[in-house]
Amino acid sequence: MEAAAAINSPIILQVSNGGAAFFAGKSINNKEPKEQASIAGAVAMALHVRQMAKFYGIPVVLHSDHCAKKLLPWFDGMLAANEEYFEKNGEPLFSSHMLDLSEEVDEENISTCVSYLERMNKMKIWLEMEIGITGGEEDGVDNTGMDQNKLYTQPEQIWAVQQALGAVTPNFSIAAAFGNVHGVYKPGNVKLNPGILATHQEYVKEKLGADADERPCIFVFHGGSGSSEEDIATAVKAGVVKMNVDTDTQWTYWEGIRDFYKAKEGYLQTQIGNPDGEDKPNKKFYDPRVWIRKAEETMRERIKKACEDLGNVDTLSKEV
Ligand SMILES: [Zn+2]
């Protein structure tokens, strides 16, 4: 939110299943009842952001990340929280949720998405769905050994999604695989092909008989970390409206702490005694607020860079 405020632009904040459990507290049992910590943590995150966003003066889209079939109790818990919040406030707690049934066969993936979208649409909640698989490893899900063909979607798959979900509402987006992976790997190990999305867009446009300048599909870019500016630009041109940048923000968060430690090493070995004198206190160096703030500052700069790459700078003054 600090990064978004600095560039006068809206931002999407999302919580993953594992991130939500972490937000709740790692010691809370998340198995019985199923996903209770992830549900409570996601709700707490959403309430916290709602409480604080107004101080930054920017719109925030609240979203939840990948939810595979085995995590559906988490999704159900968040939807129940949305319904409760909607009852009281006339709007849902979250703006948007992701369902990721990309490991299931397409028919099951799409039909499950349709039935959830019907429930969500009553509260005008957006659905992000995944088809084709994002490679790599993230949040405890390891797709590193996946069949390479599954990392690239076919236009027929996108058309099937567009037809089925579009019959319910236009409020959905497609995380269509185009060789993207979670995490950052050595150059050459990832063959990103954002051009696939433009092909999908053309195919769907033709099916719909849409105008040449229309982009009927709304795409999402997973595994944005480590991507070239050129690939990002191609993806945005093909209709990508959201990019996830997790690994690079994790890295920059750590970088801030690492650099602070290196710069202040002599002040961080004991509670009392540093290069300025053996009786000097070190509290102002080891206070977590000091070094966590350094992490926030380096992460904020990386988020600003991601927003620049995506064309999300000074967006609030451009709004029509
Ligand atoms: Zn993802």
Boltz pocket constraint, residues with backbone or C-beta under 6 A from the ligand:
constraints:
  - pocket:
      binder: B
      contacts: [[A, 66], [A, 134], [A, 182], [A, 222], [A, 223], [A, 244]]
      max_distance: 6.0
